[in-house]
Amino acid sequence: MANFISMDKRVAVISALVEGCSVRSTVRMTGVSKGAILRLLASIGTACADYQDRVLRNLRCKRIQCDEIWSFVAAKQKNVTQKVMAREPMAGDVWTWVAMDADTKLACCWWVGARDTHTARGFIGDLESRLANRVQMSTDGLKMYFHAIAESFGNDIDYGTIHKIYGGTVDESGAYVRYSPARCLGTVSNVMIGNPDLDHVSTSYIERQNLTMRMQMRRYTRLTNAFSKNLENHIHSVNLFYMWYNFVRVHQTLRVTPAMEAGLSSHVWSVAEIVSLAYPRLALAA
């Protein structure tokens, strides 16, 4: 059982998960059972969520970028059947909404849910509660953002959107079209609320962060069988990932972690420190 796993084993398991390994490959690498790994993930994921909910407050950000990234639980929405729903009531498409500080690269908040107005309001409302000052915010053209931002911030924000204009691919048939994105021919920036600097209306950083998510969380890797089988473990994985992303992973351009750049941490955390959030007594014994 997870309660009897040594500290070194726990660190090895979490290290494997945050480096993009699937649960089954982590079983093979560490010798820890699948059930124990999932229990460990639940404990540490909960502790990571609680810690960041406390720490990510009164953030003095200047420029925020928001985006949402698609994944699914148990089955893609088009393949959800009554049999699948019997195993996982929350089966189907799931979106992770993320807000990032463009300067420190800190993930300020995230929200797992549907791609609908209700989720947009919850996400933006949570973001507003974490900010200490007026910010400039950038999103794509998804209409749900405007209503949620206007509701939570009113006029106390500078908000702009960026629309990308896409053209066809070079080859209009075959696998190249299916697996390659369309060419971006240009962008159009629009002022939505306040007075945003259009030169800084961008979603480039948050879109690059989406790539990091797909690389570092096996559940987000496309065209594999490593997708999440239930929503609870999916959320725990997201909470663990952002703890690792904010506090452990040294950003290549910053040369420190986002949490250090934002003044929330004085050092680069180790994976053992993440584990100790859920198991402080075991950490002291080690």
Steps between C-alpha positions, in 0.01 A plus 500: 500500500604860442543559877789252508695630202838646594576867444747413224235296319246778526748747355582257218131457417421871497817577303393253234148641479609864464753401233225365278494129585172313501374323811581158355853597399548643850393163641765328290771750591439524875340168592216683675154363422253690284253538786769636733613749235146629452451535877829684524395726212172579676672589829769716345269655242266611780791641702631689196158651435465612863850649512468697178152618588655665807820628340376627164335809648555877468695443180650819359481403136503750214409291195284186514442256215212250512419195293325165525643162400297196398522149638251227584412255775415133430399572139473782251161667506388340174578153638327533836238226548280390788754227576779757524284728715432212738875477567569875504203740527723794397624332182557711191681816399670697777663842469772644723480881519831660594614855582871585475705804596679594179799645689569239770341206312314416821183298456272720712199270497339218305153351479398157371152475350294544187547761233193696599390825662471351849860377499626826347336699780646276770847518347507877449342562840773293664768688306359839603512400867873427474615827345615800705483768229365594159639282221501474125338176387523322165286214371396355168162591354290257704190704586460343845810686617354844440185445704690330784767772511246782487304336782801446729716805423253756373703788356796439730704318233666557163382212285579415140448201273710357223350321200718279283427476130567154360549379145517155347801272520738452209357157421121489520474121538647212694664468841682832470169683532375282783806528724630846415340830604375744241731789413449818699478785249479779756333632812250769589499660848193668645435720802217357711514684834715788622817604322723197432833541324435318172871425463467275804167337414625146447439139599844373396626419850187319612491300176862398556400396850229281344778314320682449830181350645470252215868408530511464879160344571446169329126542538513790253708324234294457185435166326595275793312278745643691798200734528332548839252232595323713762466873562628497858843362406509739206458799732760364744747472212438859395553626856824303529621624163453867591676453833795355310476764224483797738742390771733226369559544127760764419374706207756505220486873433452614861767265642287473813157354570189710433429506874846646568456759226165597652649528850303205638800277568863556595637181345444228243281237661585132480247227427557380856366835626185448295456154651554644848194721456288188536738297722686741732578236763657270245712789373628572853587134549693496173 
